[in-house]
Amino acid sequence: MSLITNELQDVKSHCEDQIEGSKVITCVPSMVRVEIKRTKFKQLTACIQFPDNYPEQPLIIEFKSKTLAARLLDGLCKVCEKECKKYLGKPQILRLLKFVSSFIDENPLCVCSEEIASIKKELISENDDLKLKQKTSSLYLQITQEAYRIVVKITVPHHYPEEQIRVELKESNFPDLFTKFFCGQSLEISRQCIQPPLKRKPKDPPFEPKPALWPIIRFLIKEVKRFPHEKCPVCKERCLPSDPKEVTEDPNNPKFVERVYCGHIYHYDCLLSYLKTPPFQGGKKCPNCGNRIYHDRWKLTPNMAEARWAHQEARHRELEEYDPQIAMWMFPVLLVKWHCISTCSSCFSCDVTLVLLVSLTYSLFVTVNKYLDNIKNC
């Protein structure tokens, strides 16, 4: 009993000095309770009891926490029991608490262990991979769909979930348009998890930060898996080629892939043609979801788009109704009639003049015809 009394006195005197973030709550022979805290969400309470034949047997340990996962605490408890067996016959409490403190420092991802377990179980498929880097408090996520793949580094900050997660692209064979969307939207999801909305409804409860790791990885996996086989709503053909090497980055290429505000993707030419044809009332709607189409490259109002279309149609009708062949060949006929009326006799010079006039008129006809054809094709 004297050994236990001495050890309890030792815990009271040295625990808070030797173990960072520790606080002795209870220190009596029946129970020792010590709280170890790093952040608001990285904290636990160790409940320790002495067995009957202590120190020849390991301590009886239980961990409690409102923020750390129960599965993590159960695993930590088993590890600590093995650690205590190394010190049988010696004081174990301070050694145990130092081990727990080191475990929290060396495993910063413990704060999101439950999220990681759910992600591995429910989101990660056979073709995907998730690697944990405890030293850098980061995760490397590789998502693969057919020939397309993306690798991102997700860094979990020390004060997670009160601090924003960082997402960094490491590798990708998607077009730049998609990689920017993946990273940008991931950061936006992370921001929304830690910052209150600008316009809060009166009946909304007080804002509290929430974990962002699960929604970010769920978003990335959903979008990366969706895009490679998504079809253009207009031509019904696959937007991205089966071989990523055939992807075009030229924004004016007919097969360049555009993503509109609702999230669906189109071929550049298909989208341009669809936006330029009626109906325009209420704005152009996405054929897939029915939402209005918004894009930075097309900012015309419905009225302006309809006016342009009507002007273009009127121009085409005028060109179709106009027959340049009749007009051009009437010109030399009129010249011949004028010549016959104005001259009383024919001569060689007049005949040559008529031939030249007809030749020039034909050349002019061919030139004007080409010009009109170019206008129609515009």
C-alpha positions in Angstrom: 0.0 0.0 0.0 2.9 2.3 0.7 4.0 1.9 -2.9 0.6 3.1 -4.2 0.6 6.0 -1.7 4.1 7.1 -2.9 3.1 6.8 -6.5 -0.1 8.9 -6.0 2.0 11.6 -4.3 4.4 11.4 -7.2 1.5 11.9 -9.7 0.2 14.9 -7.8 3.7 16.5 -7.7 5.0 15.9 -11.2 2.2 14.9 -13.6 1.3 18.4 -14.7 4.9 19.5 -14.9 6.2 16.6 -16.9 3.2 16.0 -19.2 2.1 18.8 -21.5 -1.6 19.7 -21.3 -2.3 17.4 -18.4 -4.6 18.1 -15.4 -5.0 15.9 -12.4 -8.7 15.6 -11.6 -8.7 12.8 -9.0 -5.8 11.1 -7.3 -6.9 8.7 -4.6 -6.2 4.9 -4.1 -9.6 4.0 -5.6 -9.3 6.0 -8.8 -6.8 8.3 -10.7 -8.3 10.6 -13.3 -6.1 12.7 -15.5 -7.2 14.9 -18.4 -4.8 15.3 -21.3 -5.6 18.1 -23.8 -4.0 19.5 -26.9 -6.9 21.3 -28.6 -10.6 21.5 -28.0 -11.1 18.4 -30.1 -7.9 16.5 -29.1 -8.5 15.7 -25.5 -9.3 12.7 -23.4 -9.6 11.6 -19.8 -7.7 8.6 -18.5 -9.4 6.7 -15.7 -6.9 4.5 -13.9 -7.5 1.9 -11.2 -5.0 -0.3 -9.3 -5.5 -4.1 -9.5 -5.3 -6.2 -6.3 -1.7 -7.4 -6.7 -0.3 -4.1 -8.2 2.4 -3.6 -9.4 2.8 -7.2 -10.4 -0.2 -6.7 -12.7 -0.8 -3.9 -15.2 -3.1 -1.0 -14.4 -6.8 -1.1 -15.2 -7.4 1.6 -17.8 -10.4 3.3 -19.4 -10.4 6.3 -21.7 -13.2 8.8 -22.1 -13.6 11.6 -24.6 -16.5 13.7 -26.1 -14.5 14.3 -29.3 -12.4 11.3 -30.1 -13.9 8.2 -31.5 -14.8 5.3 -29.2 -13.1 2.9 -31.6 -9.9 4.8 -31.3 -10.1 4.9 -27.5 -10.6 1.1 -27.3 -7.6 0.5 -29.5 -5.5 2.9 -27.4 -6.6 1.1 -24.2 -5.3 -2.2 -25.5 -2.0 -0.7 -26.6 -1.6 0.9 -23.1 -2.2 -2.4 -21.4 0.6 -3.9 -23.4 2.8 -0.9 -22.5 2.1 -1.3 -18.8 3.2 -4.9 -18.9 6.7 -3.6 -19.7 6.9 -2.0 -16.3 5.6 -4.8 -14.0 7.0 -4.4 -10.5 7.5 -0.7 -11.0 5.3 2.5 -10.8 3.3 2.7 -14.0 1.0 5.7 -13.9 3.4 8.4 -15.0 4.9 6.2 -17.6 1.4 5.4 -18.9 0.4 9.0 -19.1 3.6 10.0 -20.9 2.9 7.3 -23.5 -0.7 8.6 -24.0 0.6 12.1 -24.4 3.2 10.9 -27.0 0.5 9.0 -28.8 -1.6 12.1 -29.3 1.4 14.1 -30.5 2.6 11.4 -33.0 -0.9 10.7 -34.4 -2.4 14.1 -35.2 -5.0 12.4 -37.5 -6.6 10.8 -34.4 -9.0 13.8 -34.3 -10.6 12.5 -37.6 -10.1 8.8 -37.1 -13.8 8.1 -37.3 -14.2 10.0 -40.5 -11.2 8.1 -42.0 -12.7 4.8 -41.0 -16.0 5.6 -42.6 -14.3 6.9 -45.8 -12.3 3.7 -46.2 -15.4 1.6 -45.6 -18.0 3.5 -47.7 -16.2 5.6 -50.3 -12.9 4.0 -51.3 -13.2 1.4 -54.1 -10.7 -1.2 -55.3 -9.2 1.2 -57.9 -8.8 4.0 -55.3 -6.2 4.5 -52.6 -6.0 6.4 -49.4 -2.6 6.7 -47.5 -2.2 8.4 -44.1 0.9 10.4 -43.3 0.8 11.0 -39.5 4.1 12.9 -39.4 2.7 15.6 -41.7 -0.9 15.3 -40.6 -2.0 14.6 -44.2 -3.7 12.1 -46.4 -2.9 11.2 -50.0 -6.0 10.3 -52.0 -5.8 8.7 -55.4 -9.1 8.4 -57.4 -9.2 6.4 -60.6 -12.0 6.1 -63.2 -11.2 4.3 -66.4 -8.0 5.9 -67.8 -8.5 9.1 -65.8 -6.9 9.6 -62.4 -6.2 12.3 -59.8 -4.0 12.5 -56.7 -4.5 15.1 -54.1 -2.9 15.9 -50.7 -5.3 16.8 -47.9 -3.7 18.4 -44.9 -5.5 18.3 -41.6 -4.5 21.3 -39.4 -3.7 21.1 -35.7 -7.0 22.8 -34.6 -9.2 20.7 -36.9 -12.2 21.0 -37.3 -12.0 24.6 -36.2 -9.3 25.4 -38.8 -9.7 25.0 -42.6 -8.4 21.9 -44.4 -5.9 22.4 -47.2 -6.3 20.6 -50.5 -3.3 20.4 -52.9 -3.3 18.8 -56.4 -0.4 16.4 -56.8 -1.1 14.6 -60.1 -3.9 14.6 -62.7 -4.6 13.8 -66.3 -7.9 15.6 -66.4 -8.1 18.9 -68.4 -7.2 22.1 -66.4 -10.8 23.1 -66.3 -11.7 20.0 -64.2 -8.6 20.1 -61.9 -9.3 23.7 -61.0 -12.9 22.8 -60.2 -11.9 19.9 -58.0 -9.5 21.9 -55.9 -11.5 25.1 -55.8 -14.8 23.4 -54.8 -13.0 21.3 -52.1 -11.6 24.5 -50.5 -15.1 26.0 -50.7 -16.6 23.0 -48.9 -13.9 23.3 -46.2 -14.5 27.0 -45.8 -18.3 26.5 -45.4 -17.6 24.0 -42.6 -15.7 26.5 -40.5 -17.2 29.9 -41.4 -20.8 30.9 -40.7 -23.0 31.9 -43.7 -23.1 35.7 -44.5 -26.9 35.7 -44.4 -28.1 33.7 -41.5 -31.8 32.9 -41.1 -33.4 34.1 -37.8 -34.5 30.5 -36.8 -31.1 28.9 -37.6 -29.3 27.5 -34.5 -25.9 29.1 -33.5 -23.2 28.2 -36.0 -20.6 25.6 -34.9 -17.7 24.3 -37.0 -18.1 20.8 -38.3 -15.8 18.2 -39.8 -14.9 18.8 -43.5 -12.9 15.7 -44.4 -15.8 13.4 -45.2 -17.7 15.9 -47.4 -14.5 16.9 -49.3 -13.5 13.3 -50.1 -17.1 12.4 -50.9 -17.3 15.3 -53.4 -14.0 14.4 -55.0 -14.8 10.8 -55.5 -18.3 11.5 -56.8 -17.1 14.1 -59.4 -14.0 12.2 -60.6 -16.1 9.0 -61.1 -18.8 10.9 -63.0 -17.1 13.1 -65.6 -15.1 10.5 -67.6 -18.3 8.8 -69.0 -20.7 11.7 -68.9 -22.3 12.5 -72.3 -23.0 15.9 -73.9 -26.7 16.8 -73.4 -26.9 18.1 -77.0 -25.2 15.5 -79.2 -25.5 12.6 -76.7 -21.8 11.7 -77.3 -19.2 11.2 -74.6 -17.6 14.5 -73.7 -14.2 13.4 -72.6 -12.3 11.0 -74.9 -11.5 7.5 -73.6 -7.8 8.3 -73.9 -6.8 11.3 -71.8 -4.0 12.1 -74.3 -6.7 13.1 -76.8 -8.1 15.8 -74.6 -8.0 19.3 -76.2 -7.1 22.4 -74.1 -8.0 24.8 -77.0 -11.1 26.7 -75.8 -12.1 27.3 -79.5 -11.9 23.6 -80.5 -15.3 22.1 -81.3 -14.6 19.2 -78.9 -13.4 21.4 -76.1 -15.3 20.5 -72.9 -17.2 23.3 -71.1 -18.7 23.0 -67.7 -21.7 25.2 -66.9 -23.0 26.5 -63.6 -25.4 23.5 -62.9 -22.4 21.1 -63.1 -23.1 19.4 -66.5 -20.5 19.4 -69.3 -20.9 20.1 -73.0 -18.9 20.2 -76.2 -18.0 23.8 -77.0 -19.7 23.7 -80.5 -22.8 21.9 -79.1 -23.2 24.4 -76.3 -22.7 27.4 -78.6 -25.2 26.1 -81.1 -27.8 25.3 -78.3 -27.4 28.8 -76.8 -27.9 30.5 -80.1 -31.2 28.7 -81.1 -34.7 29.4 -79.7 -36.6 29.2 -77.4 -35.0 32.0 -75.4 -37.9 32.8 -73.0 -36.7 32.6 -69.4 -33.1 31.8 -70.5 -31.7 28.6 -71.9 -32.3 25.6 -69.7 -30.0 22.6 -69.3 -31.6 19.6 -71.0 -30.3 17.3 -68.2 -31.6 19.1 -65.1 -33.8 22.0 -66.3 -31.7 24.7 -64.5 -30.8 27.8 -66.4 -27.4 27.7 -68.1 -24.9 30.2 -66.8 -21.3 30.6 -68.1 -18.7 33.3 -68.1 -18.2 33.2 -71.8 -21.9 33.7 -72.6 -23.5 36.6 -70.8 -26.3 37.5 -73.2 -29.8 38.2 -71.8 -32.7 36.2 -73.3 -34.0 39.3 -75.1 -30.6 40.1 -76.6 -30.1 36.5 -77.7 -33.5 36.4 -79.4 -32.9 39.7 -81.1 -29.6 38.5 -82.5 -31.1 35.2 -83.7 -34.0 37.1 -85.4 -31.5 39.4 -87.1 -29.4 36.5 -88.4 -32.5 34.7 -89.7 -33.7 37.8 -91.5 -30.3 38.2 -93.1 -30.3 34.5 -94.3 -33.8 34.9 -95.8 -32.7 38.0 -97.8 -29.7 36.2 -99.1 -31.8 33.2 -100.1 -34.4 35.3 -101.9 -31.8 37.3 -103.8 -30.7 35.7 -107.2 -27.5 37.3 -108.2 -27.4 35.4 -111.5 -30.4 37.2 -113.0 -29.1 40.6 -111.9 -25.7 40.0 -113.3 -26.7 38.7 -116.7 -29.3 41.4 -117.2 -26.5 44.0 -117.2 -24.8 42.9 -120.4 -28.2 42.5 -122.1 -29.1 46.1 -121.3 -25.7 47.2 -122.7 -26.4 45.4 -126.0 -29.8 47.0 -126.3 -28.4 50.4 -125.6 -25.7 49.9 -128.1 -28.1 48.8 -130.8 -30.3 51.8 -130.2 -27.6 54.4 -130.0 -25.6 53.3 -133.1 -26.8 53.3 -136.7 -24.2 50.8 -138.0 -21.9 48.2 -136.6 -18.2 48.3 -136.6 -15.3 46.2 -135.4 -14.5 48.4 -132.5 -18.0 48.3 -131.2 -18.1 44.5 -131.4 -14.8 44.3 -129.4 -16.2 46.6 -126.8 -19.3 44.4 -126.3 -17.1 41.3 -125.9 -15.0 43.0 -123.3 -18.1 44.3 -121.4 -19.6 40.8 -121.3 -16.3 39.3 -120.1 -15.9 41.9 -117.4 -19.6 41.4 -116.3 -19.0 37.6 -116.0 -15.9 38.1 -113.9 -17.8 40.4 -111.7 -20.6 37.9 -111.4 -18.2 35.1 -110.3 -16.6 37.4 -107.7 -19.9 38.6 -106.2 -21.1 35.0 -106.1 -18.1 33.9 -104.0 -18.6 36.8 -101.7 -22.2 36.0 -101.1 -21.4 32.3 -100.4 -18.9 33.4 -97.8 -21.6 35.6 -96.1 -24.0 32.7 -96.0 -21.5 30.4 -94.4 -20.7 32.9 -91.6 
